[in-house]
Amino acid sequence: MKIGFIGLGNMGAPMAANLAQAGHDVSGFDTQTVTVNGVTTASSATEAAQGADVVITMLPNGDILRAVAAQIIPVMKSGAVFLDCSTVDVDSAREVAKDAEAAGLLPLDAPVSGGIGGATAGSLTFMVGGSDKAYQTALPLFEIMGQKSVHCGASGNGQAAKICNNMILGVTMIATCEAFALADKLGLDRQAMFDVVSTSSGYSWSMNAYCPAPGIGPKSPADNDYTPGFAAELMLKDLRLSQQAAEASDADTPMGEAATDLYRRFVEEEGGKGRDFSAMLPRFESRGRS
Ligand code: NAD
């Protein structure tokens, strides 16, 4: 396929490289000067998008997505797929999809989980919103860039799935970290705590697969001085999107709200920026109740 790829950052560059490696004709554009193995460098977003069967965007936020969409929708080939893999607010995803559909394009929102490691290894998970026709057209590309894709329904539902998942993740990571800090204060050995919780009803991905305590459980960023992994500020971004969506849809999300506030304080006031989101454990460890 002829593919335009816009946004060649930490995630976009390896995703574009994997598509080129698999034999697709990829033309890439980023506002920074970036060269990606096997990808032709375009001089603008419109140049990358023109004539492409699929245009993929991997951008920082909804405002930038809307701006790029306004440039490329008018020049895209009729019937082409506009595949946005960025994590953005549900409203931006739905509005961009509406504009794309009105122009005769096939829009998909398909945010990912799996991080930079998953983007490089081609093992991302895609959560996809949009029509069945668009999903079927993009499926071979999901299979190159990832190991799993889930079609979640209409436009915006991919973003909805992503922020609901990450709201659960933020809340359970905090719960896991505060429980470890409590266990420490009660004199409970961390290995014993892990052995019990990881096989009991408190288990979760945060405990079992990404244990925030160094030296305990499988290897995780805690074993590398909390170098991300998944940075606390990216968790904060996703939590904020969850609260924006909760506000817009009148959903009661008290735990999501509390997690957003804790990660905001951690990132903005407590030195958490640039650390893995599991570094909540040393944060709780160093504090008392007041
Ligand atoms: P990044 O900042 O490394 O990359 C974004 C790229 O977009 C940058 O290279 C930037 O120069 C480029 N860009 C900005 N404005 C542009 C424009 N108008 N035209 C063309 N290019 C433009 O970010 P990233 O880590 O690659 O993340 C991209 C998206 O993926 C974000 O929405 C993020 O939330 C999501 N995401 C990231 C991770 C992760 O672990 N990094 C995991 C899952 C999802």
py3Dmol code that shows the C-alpha trace and the ligand (Angstrom):
import py3Dmol

protein = """\
ATOM      1  CA  MET A   1       0.000   0.000   0.000  1.00  0.00           C
ATOM      2  CA  LYS A   2       0.973   3.605  -0.397  1.00  0.00           C
ATOM      3  CA  ILE A   3       1.046   5.033   3.125  1.00  0.00           C
ATOM      4  CA  GLY A   4       1.427   8.601   4.415  1.00  0.00           C
ATOM      5  CA  PHE A   5       2.749   8.773   7.997  1.00  0.00           C
ATOM      6  CA  ILE A   6       2.496  12.054   9.912  1.00  0.00           C
ATOM      7  CA  GLY A   7       4.204  12.412  13.304  1.00  0.00           C
ATOM      8  CA  LEU A   8       7.493  10.510  13.412  1.00  0.00           C
ATOM      9  CA  GLY A   9       8.223  10.798  17.142  1.00  0.00           C
ATOM     10  CA  ASN A  10       9.064   8.159  19.737  1.00  0.00           C
ATOM     11  CA  MET A  11       6.130   6.004  18.643  1.00  0.00           C
ATOM     12  CA  GLY A  12       5.546   7.052  15.027  1.00  0.00           C
ATOM     13  CA  ALA A  13       9.133   6.543  13.795  1.00  0.00           C
ATOM     14  CA  PRO A  14       9.394   2.843  14.705  1.00  0.00           C
ATOM     15  CA  MET A  15       5.807   2.189  13.524  1.00  0.00           C
ATOM     16  CA  ALA A  16       6.587   3.767  10.129  1.00  0.00           C
ATOM     17  CA  ALA A  17       9.865   1.846   9.927  1.00  0.00           C
ATOM     18  CA  ASN A  18       8.035  -1.451  10.513  1.00  0.00           C
ATOM     19  CA  LEU A  19       5.556  -0.681   7.712  1.00  0.00           C
ATOM     20  CA  ALA A  20       8.406   0.154   5.299  1.00  0.00           C
ATOM     21  CA  GLN A  21      10.285  -2.958   6.383  1.00  0.00           C
ATOM     22  CA  ALA A  22       7.204  -5.046   5.527  1.00  0.00           C
ATOM     23  CA  GLY A  23       7.344  -3.706   1.957  1.00  0.00           C
ATOM     24  CA  HIS A  24       4.862  -0.813   2.010  1.00  0.00           C
ATOM     25  CA  ASP A  25       5.642   2.450   0.242  1.00  0.00           C
ATOM     26  CA  VAL A  26       5.792   4.927   3.162  1.00  0.00           C
ATOM     27  CA  SER A  27       6.106   8.698   2.869  1.00  0.00           C
ATOM     28  CA  GLY A  28       6.632  10.367   6.266  1.00  0.00           C
ATOM     29  CA  PHE A  29       6.387  13.907   7.621  1.00  0.00           C
ATOM     30  CA  ASP A  30       7.243  15.498  10.969  1.00  0.00           C
ATOM     31  CA  THR A  31       7.663  19.171  11.891  1.00  0.00           C
ATOM     32  CA  GLN A  32      11.073  18.196  13.349  1.00  0.00           C
ATOM     33  CA  THR A  33      13.756  16.949  10.992  1.00  0.00           C
ATOM     34  CA  VAL A  34      13.541  13.192  11.296  1.00  0.00           C
ATOM     35  CA  THR A  35      14.797  10.439   9.048  1.00  0.00           C
ATOM     36  CA  VAL A  36      13.400   6.958   9.381  1.00  0.00           C
ATOM     37  CA  ASN A  37      14.894   3.836   7.822  1.00  0.00           C
ATOM     38  CA  GLY A  38      13.089   2.937   4.596  1.00  0.00           C
ATOM     39  CA  VAL A  39      10.677   5.911   4.803  1.00  0.00           C
ATOM     40  CA  THR A  40      10.712   8.676   2.155  1.00  0.00           C
ATOM     41  CA  THR A  41      10.787  12.118   3.764  1.00  0.00           C
ATOM     42  CA  ALA A  42       7.930  14.395   2.630  1.00  0.00           C
ATOM     43  CA  SER A  43       8.226  18.164   2.874  1.00  0.00           C
ATOM     44  CA  SER A  44       4.712  18.676   4.278  1.00  0.00           C
ATOM     45  CA  ALA A  45       1.760  16.794   5.741  1.00  0.00           C
ATOM     46  CA  THR A  46      -0.197  17.335   2.528  1.00  0.00           C
ATOM     47  CA  GLU A  47       2.643  15.922   0.420  1.00  0.00           C
ATOM     48  CA  ALA A  48       2.733  12.794   2.614  1.00  0.00           C
ATOM     49  CA  ALA A  49      -1.062  12.427   2.401  1.00  0.00           C
ATOM     50  CA  GLN A  50      -1.604  13.015  -1.322  1.00  0.00           C
ATOM     51  CA  GLY A  51      -2.348   9.823  -3.274  1.00  0.00           C
ATOM     52  CA  ALA A  52      -1.970   7.580  -0.212  1.00  0.00           C
ATOM     53  CA  ASP A  53      -4.265   4.589   0.324  1.00  0.00           C
ATOM     54  CA  VAL A  54      -3.892   5.033   4.080  1.00  0.00           C
ATOM     55  CA  VAL A  55      -2.727   8.084   6.039  1.00  0.00           C
ATOM     56  CA  ILE A  56      -1.575   7.409   9.601  1.00  0.00           C
ATOM     57  CA  THR A  57      -1.200  10.162  12.195  1.00  0.00           C
ATOM     58  CA  MET A  58       0.729   9.720  15.473  1.00  0.00           C
ATOM     59  CA  LEU A  59       0.566  13.161  17.104  1.00  0.00           C
ATOM     60  CA  PRO A  60       0.773  14.649  20.617  1.00  0.00           C
ATOM     61  CA  ASN A  61      -2.828  15.828  21.212  1.00  0.00           C
ATOM     62  CA  GLY A  62      -6.305  16.606  19.855  1.00  0.00           C
ATOM     63  CA  ASP A  63      -5.596  20.217  18.867  1.00  0.00           C
ATOM     64  CA  ILE A  64      -2.641  19.182  16.709  1.00  0.00           C
ATOM     65  CA  LEU A  65      -4.666  16.314  15.239  1.00  0.00           C
ATOM     66  CA  ARG A  66      -7.472  18.737  14.290  1.00  0.00           C
ATOM     67  CA  ALA A  67      -4.968  21.134  12.667  1.00  0.00           C
ATOM     68  CA  VAL A  68      -3.290  18.356  10.671  1.00  0.00           C
ATOM     69  CA  ALA A  69      -6.683  16.879   9.709  1.00  0.00           C
ATOM     70  CA  ALA A  70      -7.801  20.256   8.328  1.00  0.00           C
ATOM     71  CA  GLN A  71      -4.734  20.276   6.071  1.00  0.00           C
ATOM     72  CA  ILE A  72      -4.847  16.706   4.805  1.00  0.00           C
ATOM     73  CA  ILE A  73      -8.562  15.849   4.493  1.00  0.00           C
ATOM     74  CA  PRO A  74      -9.015  18.091   1.415  1.00  0.00           C
ATOM     75  CA  VAL A  75      -6.073  16.509  -0.441  1.00  0.00           C
ATOM     76  CA  MET A  76      -6.614  12.848   0.439  1.00  0.00           C
ATOM     77  CA  LYS A  77      -7.700  10.372  -2.227  1.00  0.00           C
ATOM     78  CA  SER A  78     -11.423   9.540  -2.117  1.00  0.00           C
ATOM     79  CA  GLY A  79     -12.041   6.268  -0.251  1.00  0.00           C
ATOM     80  CA  ALA A  80      -8.650   6.379   1.506  1.00  0.00           C
ATOM     81  CA  VAL A  81      -8.363   5.408   5.185  1.00  0.00           C
ATOM     82  CA  PHE A  82      -7.489   8.160   7.689  1.00  0.00           C
ATOM     83  CA  LEU A  83      -6.023   6.187  10.589  1.00  0.00           C
ATOM     84  CA  ASP A  84      -5.277   8.216  13.706  1.00  0.00           C
ATOM     85  CA  CYS A  85      -3.202   6.275  16.247  1.00  0.00           C
ATOM     86  CA  SER A  86      -2.587   9.218  18.623  1.00  0.00           C
ATOM     87  CA  THR A  87      -4.151   9.323  22.082  1.00  0.00           C
ATOM     88  CA  VAL A  88      -6.569  12.273  21.967  1.00  0.00           C
ATOM     89  CA  ASP A  89      -9.863  13.359  23.522  1.00  0.00           C
ATOM     90  CA  VAL A  90     -12.969  11.529  22.350  1.00  0.00           C
ATOM     91  CA  ASP A  91     -14.569  14.736  21.007  1.00  0.00           C
ATOM     92  CA  SER A  92     -11.609  15.545  18.732  1.00  0.00           C
ATOM     93  CA  ALA A  93     -11.595  11.961  17.449  1.00  0.00           C
ATOM     94  CA  ARG A  94     -15.330  12.111  16.652  1.00  0.00           C
ATOM     95  CA  GLU A  95     -15.160  15.534  14.987  1.00  0.00           C
ATOM     96  CA  VAL A  96     -12.185  14.645  12.815  1.00  0.00           C
ATOM     97  CA  ALA A  97     -13.973  11.412  11.828  1.00  0.00           C
ATOM     98  CA  LYS A  98     -17.111  13.363  10.900  1.00  0.00           C
ATOM     99  CA  ASP A  99     -15.140  15.752   8.672  1.00  0.00           C
ATOM    100  CA  ALA A 100     -13.248  12.864   7.069  1.00  0.00           C
ATOM    101  CA  GLU A 101     -16.467  10.964   6.352  1.00  0.00           C
ATOM    102  CA  ALA A 102     -18.055  14.064   4.832  1.00  0.00           C
ATOM    103  CA  ALA A 103     -15.070  14.232   2.452  1.00  0.00           C
ATOM    104  CA  GLY A 104     -15.579  10.606   1.337  1.00  0.00           C
ATOM    105  CA  LEU A 105     -12.779   9.133   3.471  1.00  0.00           C
ATOM    106  CA  LEU A 106     -12.788   6.134   5.824  1.00  0.00           C
ATOM    107  CA  PRO A 107     -11.766   7.372   9.302  1.00  0.00           C
ATOM    108  CA  LEU A 108     -10.488   5.210  12.177  1.00  0.00           C
ATOM    109  CA  ASP A 109      -9.346   6.182  15.651  1.00  0.00           C
ATOM    110  CA  ALA A 110      -6.904   3.537  16.834  1.00  0.00           C
ATOM    111  CA  PRO A 111      -4.916   4.535  19.915  1.00  0.00           C
ATOM    112  CA  VAL A 112      -2.348   2.015  21.094  1.00  0.00           C
ATOM    113  CA  SER A 113      -0.969   0.444  24.197  1.00  0.00           C
ATOM    114  CA  GLY A 114       2.467  -1.119  24.407  1.00  0.00           C
ATOM    115  CA  GLY A 115       4.703   1.952  24.486  1.00  0.00           C
ATOM    116  CA  ILE A 116       7.940   2.576  22.618  1.00  0.00           C
ATOM    117  CA  GLY A 117       9.062  -1.040  23.161  1.00  0.00           C
ATOM    118  CA  GLY A 118       5.856  -2.311  21.554  1.00  0.00           C
ATOM    119  CA  ALA A 119       6.125   0.171  18.675  1.00  0.00           C
ATOM    120  CA  THR A 120       9.678  -0.983  17.943  1.00  0.00           C
ATOM    121  CA  ALA A 121       8.918  -4.696  18.291  1.00  0.00           C
ATOM    122  CA  GLY A 122       5.675  -4.433  16.269  1.00  0.00           C
ATOM    123  CA  SER A 123       3.702  -5.777  19.221  1.00  0.00           C
ATOM    124  CA  LEU A 124       1.289  -2.909  19.956  1.00  0.00           C
ATOM    125  CA  THR A 125      -2.375  -3.381  20.827  1.00  0.00           C
ATOM    126  CA  PHE A 126      -4.784  -1.205  18.807  1.00  0.00           C
ATOM    127  CA  MET A 127      -8.183  -0.147  20.159  1.00  0.00           C
ATOM    128  CA  VAL A 128     -10.172   0.801  17.094  1.00  0.00           C
ATOM    129  CA  GLY A 129     -13.250   2.933  16.429  1.00  0.00           C
ATOM    130  CA  GLY A 130     -14.817   3.366  12.979  1.00  0.00           C
ATOM    131  CA  SER A 131     -16.636   1.456  10.257  1.00  0.00           C
ATOM    132  CA  ASP A 132     -16.111  -2.230   9.569  1.00  0.00           C
ATOM    133  CA  LYS A 133     -14.963  -1.420   6.028  1.00  0.00           C
ATOM    134  CA  ALA A 134     -12.245   0.932   7.324  1.00  0.00           C
ATOM    135  CA  TYR A 135     -11.190  -1.597   9.964  1.00  0.00           C
ATOM    136  CA  GLN A 136     -10.882  -4.416   7.424  1.00  0.00           C
ATOM    137  CA  THR A 137      -8.776  -2.215   5.127  1.00  0.00           C
ATOM    138  CA  ALA A 138      -6.398  -1.270   7.952  1.00  0.00           C
ATOM    139  CA  LEU A 139      -6.214  -4.757   9.487  1.00  0.00           C
ATOM    140  CA  PRO A 140      -3.089  -5.881   7.567  1.00  0.00           C
ATOM    141  CA  LEU A 141      -1.308  -2.752   8.877  1.00  0.00           C
ATOM    142  CA  PHE A 142      -2.381  -3.434  12.473  1.00  0.00           C
ATOM    143  CA  GLU A 143      -0.934  -6.919  12.022  1.00  0.00           C
ATOM    144  CA  ILE A 144       2.450  -5.448  11.043  1.00  0.00           C
ATOM    145  CA  MET A 145       2.587  -2.742  13.729  1.00  0.00           C
ATOM    146  CA  GLY A 146       0.965  -4.784  16.462  1.00  0.00           C
ATOM    147  CA  GLN A 147      -0.020  -8.198  17.722  1.00  0.00           C
ATOM    148  CA  LYS A 148      -3.631  -7.435  18.579  1.00  0.00           C
ATOM    149  CA  SER A 149      -6.391  -5.113  17.446  1.00  0.00           C
ATOM    150  CA  VAL A 150      -9.890  -4.864  18.867  1.00  0.00           C
ATOM    151  CA  HIS A 151     -12.691  -3.244  16.860  1.00  0.00           C
ATOM    152  CA  CYS A 152     -14.598  -1.381  19.577  1.00  0.00           C
ATOM    153  CA  GLY A 153     -17.437   0.066  17.467  1.00  0.00           C
ATOM    154  CA  ALA A 154     -18.117   3.473  15.991  1.00  0.00           C
ATOM    155  CA  SER A 155     -15.752   6.458  15.712  1.00  0.00           C
ATOM    156  CA  GLY A 156     -14.350   7.610  19.057  1.00  0.00           C
ATOM    157  CA  ASN A 157     -14.811   4.203  20.692  1.00  0.00           C
ATOM    158  CA  GLY A 158     -11.101   3.380  20.322  1.00  0.00           C
ATOM    159  CA  GLN A 159     -10.245   6.475  22.359  1.00  0.00           C
ATOM    160  CA  ALA A 160     -13.009   5.620  24.844  1.00  0.00           C
ATOM    161  CA  ALA A 161     -11.535   2.139  25.373  1.00  0.00           C
ATOM    162  CA  LYS A 162      -8.029   3.523  25.776  1.00  0.00           C
ATOM    163  CA  ILE A 163      -8.899   6.092  28.450  1.00  0.00           C
ATOM    164  CA  CYS A 164     -11.120   3.666  30.382  1.00  0.00           C
ATOM    165  CA  ASN A 165      -8.303   1.098  30.386  1.00  0.00           C
ATOM    166  CA  ASN A 166      -5.728   3.643  31.485  1.00  0.00           C
ATOM    167  CA  MET A 167      -8.008   5.050  34.167  1.00  0.00           C
ATOM    168  CA  ILE A 168      -8.167   1.532  35.649  1.00  0.00           C
ATOM    169  CA  LEU A 169      -4.384   1.252  35.296  1.00  0.00           C
ATOM    170  CA  GLY A 170      -3.702   4.585  37.059  1.00  0.00           C
ATOM    171  CA  VAL A 171      -6.073   3.735  39.901  1.00  0.00           C
ATOM    172  CA  THR A 172      -4.743   0.189  40.406  1.00  0.00           C
ATOM    173  CA  MET A 173      -1.122   1.341  40.273  1.00  0.00           C
ATOM    174  CA  ILE A 174      -1.815   3.877  43.019  1.00  0.00           C
ATOM    175  CA  ALA A 175      -3.717   1.276  45.072  1.00  0.00           C
ATOM    176  CA  THR A 176      -0.850  -1.213  44.656  1.00  0.00           C
ATOM    177  CA  CYS A 177       1.772   1.374  45.666  1.00  0.00           C
ATOM    178  CA  GLU A 178      -0.106   2.655  48.704  1.00  0.00           C
ATOM    179  CA  ALA A 179      -0.714  -0.931  49.842  1.00  0.00           C
ATOM    180  CA  PHE A 180       3.034  -1.715  49.569  1.00  0.00           C
ATOM    181  CA  ALA A 181       3.823   1.416  51.606  1.00  0.00           C
ATOM    182  CA  LEU A 182       1.270   0.383  54.252  1.00  0.00           C
ATOM    183  CA  ALA A 183       2.689  -3.172  54.291  1.00  0.00           C
ATOM    184  CA  ASP A 184       6.194  -1.707  54.859  1.00  0.00           C
ATOM    185  CA  LYS A 185       4.936   0.252  57.861  1.00  0.00           C
ATOM    186  CA  LEU A 186       3.244  -2.852  59.247  1.00  0.00           C
ATOM    187  CA  GLY A 187       6.512  -4.801  58.989  1.00  0.00           C
ATOM    188  CA  LEU A 188       5.308  -7.095  56.208  1.00  0.00           C
ATOM    189  CA  ASP A 189       8.089  -8.309  53.932  1.00  0.00           C
ATOM    190  CA  ARG A 190       7.631  -7.140  50.308  1.00  0.00           C
ATOM    191  CA  GLN A 191       8.257 -10.571  48.832  1.00  0.00           C
ATOM    192  CA  ALA A 192       5.599 -12.052  51.138  1.00  0.00           C
ATOM    193  CA  MET A 193       3.234  -9.228  50.198  1.00  0.00           C
ATOM    194  CA  PHE A 194       3.812  -9.978  46.486  1.00  0.00           C
ATOM    195  CA  ASP A 195       3.447 -13.743  46.967  1.00  0.00           C
ATOM    196  CA  VAL A 196       0.087 -13.274  48.692  1.00  0.00           C
ATOM    197  CA  VAL A 197      -1.443 -10.477  46.598  1.00  0.00           C
ATOM    198  CA  SER A 198      -0.286 -11.745  43.202  1.00  0.00           C
ATOM    199  CA  THR A 199      -2.172 -15.000  43.858  1.00  0.00           C
ATOM    200  CA  SER A 200      -5.112 -13.503  45.780  1.00  0.00           C
ATOM    201  CA  SER A 201      -8.039 -11.231  45.044  1.00  0.00           C
ATOM    202  CA  GLY A 202      -5.875  -8.074  45.100  1.00  0.00           C
ATOM    203  CA  TYR A 203      -3.979  -9.182  42.001  1.00  0.00           C
ATOM    204  CA  SER A 204      -3.788  -6.934  38.968  1.00  0.00           C
ATOM    205  CA  TRP A 205      -1.533  -6.168  36.030  1.00  0.00           C
ATOM    206  CA  SER A 206       0.158  -3.495  38.173  1.00  0.00           C
ATOM    207  CA  MET A 207       1.098  -6.064  40.824  1.00  0.00           C
ATOM    208  CA  ASN A 208       1.628  -9.183  38.743  1.00  0.00           C
ATOM    209  CA  ALA A 209       3.212  -7.927  35.517  1.00  0.00           C
ATOM    210  CA  TYR A 210       4.667  -4.532  36.443  1.00  0.00           C
ATOM    211  CA  CYS A 211       5.382  -4.776  40.168  1.00  0.00           C
ATOM    212  CA  PRO A 212       6.351  -1.312  41.495  1.00  0.00           C
ATOM    213  CA  ALA A 213       8.671  -2.761  44.184  1.00  0.00           C
ATOM    214  CA  PRO A 214      12.314  -3.196  43.043  1.00  0.00           C
ATOM    215  CA  GLY A 215      13.597  -6.759  43.040  1.00  0.00           C
ATOM    216  CA  ILE A 216      10.126  -8.264  43.427  1.00  0.00           C
ATOM    217  CA  GLY A 217       8.103 -10.042  40.731  1.00  0.00           C
ATOM    218  CA  PRO A 218       8.985  -9.937  37.030  1.00  0.00           C
ATOM    219  CA  LYS A 219      11.493  -7.363  35.730  1.00  0.00           C
ATOM    220  CA  SER A 220       9.903  -3.898  35.579  1.00  0.00           C
ATOM    221  CA  PRO A 221      10.987  -0.214  35.537  1.00  0.00           C
ATOM    222  CA  ALA A 222      11.261  -0.406  39.363  1.00  0.00           C
ATOM    223  CA  ASP A 223      14.337  -2.582  38.755  1.00  0.00           C
ATOM    224  CA  ASN A 224      15.867   0.174  36.631  1.00  0.00           C
ATOM    225  CA  ASP A 225      15.526   3.048  39.102  1.00  0.00           C
ATOM    226  CA  TYR A 226      12.042   3.835  37.718  1.00  0.00           C
ATOM    227  CA  THR A 227      13.318   4.869  34.280  1.00  0.00           C
ATOM    228  CA  PRO A 228      10.198   4.711  32.033  1.00  0.00           C
ATOM    229  CA  GLY A 229       8.585   2.403  30.764  1.00  0.00           C
ATOM    230  CA  PHE A 230       5.464   4.452  30.864  1.00  0.00           C
ATOM    231  CA  ALA A 231       6.266   7.944  32.133  1.00  0.00           C
ATOM    232  CA  ALA A 232       4.153   9.496  34.899  1.00  0.00           C
ATOM    233  CA  GLU A 233       3.364  12.506  32.681  1.00  0.00           C
ATOM    234  CA  LEU A 234       1.897  10.221  29.984  1.00  0.00           C
ATOM    235  CA  MET A 235      -0.285   8.583  32.624  1.00  0.00           C
ATOM    236  CA  LEU A 236      -1.349  12.069  33.712  1.00  0.00           C
ATOM    237  CA  LYS A 237      -2.258  12.938  30.110  1.00  0.00           C
ATOM    238  CA  ASP A 238      -4.469   9.858  29.797  1.00  0.00           C
ATOM    239  CA  LEU A 239      -6.091  10.416  33.208  1.00  0.00           C
ATOM    240  CA  ARG A 240      -6.894  14.004  32.253  1.00  0.00           C
ATOM    241  CA  LEU A 241      -8.507  12.769  29.029  1.00  0.00           C
ATOM    242  CA  SER A 242     -10.580  10.320  31.094  1.00  0.00           C
ATOM    243  CA  GLN A 243     -11.810  13.136  33.347  1.00  0.00           C
ATOM    244  CA  GLN A 244     -12.514  15.403  30.356  1.00  0.00           C
ATOM    245  CA  ALA A 245     -14.649  12.620  28.860  1.00  0.00           C
ATOM    246  CA  ALA A 246     -16.323  11.917  32.230  1.00  0.00           C
ATOM    247  CA  GLU A 247     -17.186  15.599  32.541  1.00  0.00           C
ATOM    248  CA  ALA A 248     -18.590  15.749  28.988  1.00  0.00           C
ATOM    249  CA  SER A 249     -20.715  12.618  29.470  1.00  0.00           C
ATOM    250  CA  ASP A 250     -21.769  13.249  33.102  1.00  0.00           C
ATOM    251  CA  ALA A 251     -20.086  10.064  34.371  1.00  0.00           C
ATOM    252  CA  ASP A 252     -19.266   9.790  38.085  1.00  0.00           C
ATOM    253  CA  THR A 253     -15.576   8.761  38.333  1.00  0.00           C
ATOM    254  CA  PRO A 254     -14.342   9.582  41.854  1.00  0.00           C
ATOM    255  CA  MET A 255     -11.385   7.149  41.753  1.00  0.00           C
ATOM    256  CA  GLY A 256     -10.299   8.433  38.338  1.00  0.00           C
ATOM    257  CA  GLU A 257     -10.513  11.971  39.676  1.00  0.00           C
ATOM    258  CA  ALA A 258      -8.418  11.114  42.742  1.00  0.00           C
ATOM    259  CA  ALA A 259      -5.815   9.343  40.567  1.00  0.00           C
ATOM    260  CA  THR A 260      -5.652  12.360  38.239  1.00  0.00           C
ATOM    261  CA  ASP A 261      -5.020  14.678  41.170  1.00  0.00           C
ATOM    262  CA  LEU A 262      -2.319  12.420  42.661  1.00  0.00           C
ATOM    263  CA  TYR A 263      -0.482  12.087  39.338  1.00  0.00           C
ATOM    264  CA  ARG A 264      -0.823  15.842  38.756  1.00  0.00           C
ATOM    265  CA  ARG A 265       0.825  16.569  42.107  1.00  0.00           C
ATOM    266  CA  PHE A 266       3.449  13.896  41.484  1.00  0.00           C
ATOM    267  CA  VAL A 267       4.376  15.258  38.028  1.00  0.00           C
ATOM    268  CA  GLU A 268       4.027  18.995  38.657  1.00  0.00           C
ATOM    269  CA  GLU A 269       5.113  19.390  42.289  1.00  0.00           C
ATOM    270  CA  GLU A 270       6.930  16.281  43.491  1.00  0.00           C
ATOM    271  CA  GLY A 271       9.618  15.553  40.884  1.00  0.00           C
ATOM    272  CA  GLY A 272       7.713  12.728  39.186  1.00  0.00           C
ATOM    273  CA  LYS A 273       8.187  14.085  35.643  1.00  0.00           C
ATOM    274  CA  GLY A 274      10.447  11.780  33.625  1.00  0.00           C
ATOM    275  CA  ARG A 275      10.010   8.898  36.088  1.00  0.00           C
ATOM    276  CA  ASP A 276       8.005   5.778  35.465  1.00  0.00           C
ATOM    277  CA  PHE A 277       4.390   5.917  36.676  1.00  0.00           C
ATOM    278  CA  SER A 278       5.175   3.121  39.161  1.00  0.00           C
ATOM    279  CA  ALA A 279       7.507   5.542  41.024  1.00  0.00           C
ATOM    280  CA  MET A 280       4.368   6.308  43.054  1.00  0.00           C
ATOM    281  CA  LEU A 281       5.756   3.635  45.420  1.00  0.00           C
ATOM    282  CA  PRO A 282       8.820   5.642  46.595  1.00  0.00           C
ATOM    283  CA  ARG A 283       6.496   8.674  46.780  1.00  0.00           C
ATOM    284  CA  PHE A 284       4.157   6.927  49.238  1.00  0.00           C
ATOM    285  CA  GLU A 285       7.115   5.333  51.051  1.00  0.00           C
ATOM    286  CA  SER A 286       8.574   8.743  51.899  1.00  0.00           C
ATOM    287  CA  ARG A 287       5.313  10.154  53.312  1.00  0.00           C
ATOM    288  CA  GLY A 288       3.106   9.894  56.357  1.00  0.00           C
ATOM    289  CA  ARG A 289      -0.618  10.632  56.537  1.00  0.00           C
ATOM    290  CA  SER A 290      -0.375  14.418  56.702  1.00  0.00           C
TER     291      SER A 290
END
"""
ligand_1 = """\
44
NAD
P 6.366 12.373 20.494
O 6.244 13.728 21.073
O 7.656 11.637 20.603
O 5.956 12.406 18.933
C 5.019 13.268 18.361
C 5.626 13.792 17.070
O 4.680 14.599 16.397
C 6.868 14.652 17.292
O 7.965 14.133 16.575
C 6.441 16.034 16.783
O 7.498 16.763 16.198
C 5.391 15.651 15.773
N 4.479 16.732 15.433
C 3.923 17.667 16.266
N 3.118 18.498 15.565
C 3.166 18.076 14.266
C 2.544 18.513 13.074
N 1.708 19.559 13.075
N 2.827 17.851 11.932
C 3.661 16.779 11.926
N 4.274 16.315 13.029
C 4.021 16.955 14.185
O 5.188 11.509 21.155
P 5.038 9.906 21.143
O 5.577 9.360 22.410
O 5.492 9.369 19.836
O 3.436 9.791 21.260
C 2.585 10.001 20.155
C 1.159 9.692 20.572
O 1.083 8.340 21.040
C 0.641 10.564 21.721
O -0.708 10.877 21.475
C 0.802 9.671 22.940
O -0.111 9.974 23.971
C 0.532 8.306 22.346
N 1.156 7.185 23.068
C 2.454 7.268 23.480
C 3.014 6.183 24.165
C 4.458 6.221 24.628
O 4.848 5.348 25.410
N 5.273 7.176 24.180
C 2.244 5.056 24.426
C 0.941 4.982 23.963
C 0.402 6.070 23.288
"""
view = py3Dmol.view(width=600, height=400)
view.addModel(protein, "pdb")
view.setStyle({"model": 0}, {"cartoon": {"style": "trace"}})
view.addModel(ligand_1, "xyz")
view.setStyle({"model": 1}, {"stick": {}})
view.zoomTo()
view.show()
